[in-house]
Amino acid sequence: MTIQQKAALRDQEKLIRESLERIAHCKQLGIRQQTIDKMISLVVRAKADYDDMKRRFGANDE
């Protein structure tokens, strides 16, 4: 895995963690559940993209 690939994974992971923190904050503020559900679906998609990137970048090591 290259330095750029590691940085991309690290940045993606940071974005996912920040999104999860925002969701928790929105729940505390009483934001509508429908809005929170949409936010969660975006995080799930981002996590799937992260897992795919990690798998592809790991395949480059072989």
C-alpha positions in Angstrom: 0.0 0.0 0.0 1.4 3.4 -1.0 1.6 6.4 1.2 -1.1 8.1 -0.8 -3.4 5.1 -0.4 -2.8 5.0 3.4 -3.6 8.7 3.6 -6.8 8.2 1.6 -7.9 5.5 3.9 -7.0 7.5 7.0 -9.0 10.5 5.6 -12.0 8.4 4.8 -11.9 6.8 8.3 -11.8 10.3 9.8 -14.8 11.5 7.8 -16.8 8.4 8.9 -15.9 9.0 12.5 -16.9 12.7 12.2 -20.2 11.8 10.6 -21.0 9.4 13.4 -20.3 12.1 15.9 -22.6 14.5 14.0 -25.4 11.9 14.0 -25.0 11.5 17.8 -25.2 15.2 18.2 -28.3 15.5 16.0 -30.0 12.8 18.1 -29.3 14.9 21.2 -30.7 18.0 19.6 -33.9 16.1 18.7 -33.5 16.2 14.9 -36.2 14.1 13.1 -35.6 10.4 13.0 -36.1 10.5 9.2 -33.2 12.9 8.8 -31.0 10.9 11.1 -31.9 7.7 9.1 -30.7 9.4 5.9 -27.5 10.5 7.6 -26.9 6.9 8.8 -27.5 5.6 5.3 -24.8 7.9 4.0 -22.4 6.7 6.6 -23.2 3.1 5.8 -22.4 3.8 2.1 -19.2 5.6 3.1 -18.1 2.7 5.2 -18.8 0.3 2.3 -16.6 2.5 0.1 -13.9 2.5 2.8 -14.0 -1.3 3.0 -13.8 -1.6 -0.8 -10.8 0.8 -1.0 -9.1 -1.1 1.8 -9.6 -4.4 0.0 -8.4 -3.0 -3.3 -5.4 -1.3 -1.8 -4.5 -4.4 0.1 -4.7 -6.4 -3.1 -2.0 -4.1 -4.6 0.4 -5.4 -1.9 0.4 -8.9 -3.3 
